[in-house]
Amino acid sequence: MEEINNKLPEFLIKKLNKQYGEELFSKILNGYKEKRVVTLRVNTLKSNVQKVKEELTANNINFSEVSWNKDALIIENANEEDLQKLSIYEDGEIYLQSLSSMLPPVIMEPKENTDILDMTAAPGGKTTQIAAISNNNANITACEMNNIRIEKLKYNIEKQGATSVVVLQADSRNLNDYFAFDQILLDAPCSGSGTIDLNNERTYKNFTEKLVEKSTKSQLTLLRKALKILKPGHEMIYSTCSILQEENEDILEKVLKEFNSEIIPIEINKIEDIPILPTKIKGTLCVCPNKYYEGFFVVKIRKQT
């Protein structure tokens, strides 16, 4: 345990210990140690689950299903490189995506014939998932400000056949307040405290207090903008890949009252199969990292009329 602790910044150890207590902190550390399995989402715009299963079986790749998402598969005996050699990957029939990152669009329940905004869209996993759930029949605006990341976003949208998506190169914080959307996904930039992998130094090497502070400032500004341009009576999703309260519940407490908004308790089929951490706001979901999941936070918000 001491060796593991030495890899993590001291301030993060203190924060997690204080927030969750020793027993849960130990569970989180074990999750950080686990080597995560490869998971994928079947792209229903181009294929179907049965066809993908047949292709995997033909290539001697074993898989298991995910109880709360019929389009997700857990790969048991292959890595990402193995999957990238398959025609179903080349053709955009599957998308390699973590289970945690599939949660926001599933919880969002995107509807056909609505105007949807994905505020920080690159590389496009959630954007194309929203397009698939809404059968390419929603008007989806995908925002990205970074030149390199926007190219990756455009590539994935085209590869996945997400024809309902329009890409907007812009900083979502500066969107015109006259915009109005039926549904919004704000998968906010964060510290990544949920995605730390102690087998991969890159995931924690640059984890600093300054990063957390920078993230919270951006999150506050983005959530305020989202609630300004969300239509009254409509719902949005706020999510992060952080398990720190200051990037999650604390952000909500600072912003929701300003915009007369309420939290809609998350309802998801088979939610008991997802490893969760306690949250200080009822109805929110915080996922505990383990071999199948990254640490993740999701909340559904309704802007009242």
N, C-alpha and C positions, 0 to 999 in steps of 0.2 A: 504493500500500500504506500509506503514511504517513497519508493521509486516512482510510482505513478504520480503522487502528489508533487514531486519535484519537477515533473514535466509541465504541470499546470501553473499559471500565474497565481501567486499567493492571494491576491485580491479576489480572484474568482473562487478559489477554495473557500475563503471567508464568506463571500456572498451566498454561495450555494449552501454552505453549512448553516448560516443564519436563517436563510429562507426556508429550507426544507428539513433541517435537523439531521442528526448523524446517520440515522438508519436510511433515510431516503437519499442522502448525499452518497452513501456507500453504493446504493442501487444505481445512481446516476453514473458514478465512477465505473462501475461494472459495465454499464452501457457504453461509456466512452472507450472501454477496452475491447469490446466485442468487434469482430470483423463483420461489417454489414453485408448481408446477402444482396444479390442483384435482383431487382424487381423491374417489371415492365408493365406498361399499359397498352392494351390492344386498341389501336386506332380504328374506331367503328365507322369513320368516314371512308375508310379504304378496305376494311376487312371485317372479320368477326371472330369471336373467341374460339369457336370450333375449328376454323381454318388454321388459326395460329397454333392451337394445341396440336393439331395434326402435323404441322410443319416442325414443331419442336420435337415431337415424338419420333418423326422420321429421321431427325438428326441426333437421336439418342440423348436428348436434353430433358431431364426430369423437372417437373414443376409442381407447385401446389396452388390452390386457389386462395383468395382473400375473401373472408366472409362478408365484409361490408362493401365490397366493390367488385361487381361481377366482371369488370373489364381488366382487373389487375391479376398478375401472376407472379409468384415467387419462384425464382430459378434456383434449383438445388445442386446442380453439378456442372455449371458453366459460368464463365466470367463475361464481362462486357465485351471483350475482344472476340470471344466465340460467337456471341449474338450478332455482333456487327458484321460478321461474314455471311450471315444468312440473307436470303433474298427478301424475307419479310421485313428486315431492318432496312435494307437498301431501298425498298419500295415505299417505306413510310407506313407500313402496316402495323408496326409496333413502335413504341417510344420508351426508351429507358428512363425511368422516373422513380424516385423514391416513394414509398407508400405515404409517408407524411406529407409530401408535396401534392399528393392526389386528394388530400382531405379538403382543402378550401373549395375547389370547384364542386365536389360532391355535396358539401354542406351548403354551398351557395344555391344549388338547384337552378341553374340558368334556364331561363324560359325562352321559347321561340317568339319571334316577332317583338323583341324588346331591344332597347339600346343599352349595351353593356360596356363598361370601361374596365380595362385591366391597366392599372396605374403604373406598375413597374414590371413590364411584361417579359423582358428577355430572361432566359433564352427561349421561352415560349411553351414550356411544358404545360403550364396551367392554362395559357391562352388557347392552345389547341385542344386541350381537354374540355374547356368551356364550349368551344366550337363543336366538338363531338357530341357532348351532352345535349346541346340545343340543335343538333342535326343540321348544322350550317345554316340555320334559319333565324339567327339573331344578328343584330348589327353590332359587331364587336370592334371597339377602338382599343388598340394596343399601343401604349406609350412606352417609349424608351429614349433616354437622352444621350447615351453613350454610343459613339460612332461604331466601335467594334462590336459591341453587344447587339446593336440594332441589325447588323448584317446577319448575325447568328439567328436572331429572331425571325427575320425575313426568310432565311433559308429553311428554318423549321416549319414555319407556317406554310410555305410552298410545298415542302416535302410531305407534310401531313395532309395536304389538300384542304386546308382550312380557308375556304374561299369567302367566308363571312367576315373575315378579319381585315380591318384597315389599320396599317401601321402609321403612327404619328411620332415623328422624332421631336420630342419635347420633354422638358422637365415638368412632371405632373404638378409640382408645387406652384407652377406659374400658369396653369390652365385658366382660361377665362371663366369668371364666375357665372357667366351667362349660359355655360354648358349645363345640360340637365340629363341625367342618366337614370334608367329604371333599376339597374343593378351595378354595383361596383365591387371589384376585387382590389384590395390594397394589400398585396403581399410585400410588406414594408422592408426596406433595407435594414439589416440588423447586425448585431455583433457575431451571430452564428454560434452562440453558446450551446445550442442544441446539436450542432453538427460536428462537434469536436470528435476526432478519431485519434486516440492515443497511439495508433499504429502509423499515423500519417502526420509528421511534424508540421506540414504546411497548414493544417487545420487549427493549430493553436499557437504557432510561432509568433504571430503578430497580434495576438489577442491582448489588448491593452485597455486600461480604464478610459483612455482618450477615445478609443473606438466605441465603447459603450456610450459615452457622453455624446459623441457625434451622431450615433445612431438614434438616440432618444430625441435629439433636436429635430432631426429629419422626420422621424415618425410623427411627432406632434404636428409639424407643419403639413405633412401629407394627409393625416387623418382629418385635420381641420378643413383642408381643401376638399377632401372626399365628401365630407358631410355638407359642405356648401353646395356642391354640384349634384348631390343625390336628391332625387325628387322626393318631396314630402310623402310619407306613407309607404316608402319603399325601403329595401334592405340592401346592406352591403356586408362584405366580409373583410375583417382586419386579421392578418396573420403574420407571424414571424417565425424564423427558425431559431428563436431564442427561448430559453426557459427562465430568464430573469424577469422578475416582477416589474422592474423599472422600465422594461421595454414592452410590457404587456398590460397588466392590470393598472399600473400607475399611469400609463398613457391614457387609458380609457377613463380613469377617474378625473383626469385633468380636462378632457375634451367633451365628454358626452353631455354634461349639463349645459355647456355653452350652446349646444345645438338641439336641445330638447329631444334627445335620442335615448333609446332604451335597448337593453340587451335581450335578444331572443334566444332562449335556451336551445342549445344544439341538440338536435334529434337526428341520430344516424343509426341505421339498422346494424345490429351486432356491435354496438359501441363498446360492449364489455370485452371484446376481443382486442381492443387497443390498450396498450399499457399507458396508464395516465398518472399524472402528478396532481397533487391538490392545488387549487387556485383560490385566491381570496375573493373572487367575484363569481357568484353562482351562475351557472349556465355557460361558462367559458370552458374551453378544452385545452389542456396542456399535456402533450405526449411525452412520455419518458423515453430517453434513448435506450435502444437495445440492439440486438443483431438484425432486427427487421425494420426498426423505425429510427428516424432522427428525432431529436428533441424538437418540439414544434408547439406553437400556440395558435389557436383559432377562436374567433368570436364572430357571431352574427349580430349586426346592429340594425335597428329600424329607426329611421328618422320620422318622428311623429308629425302629424299634420298641424 
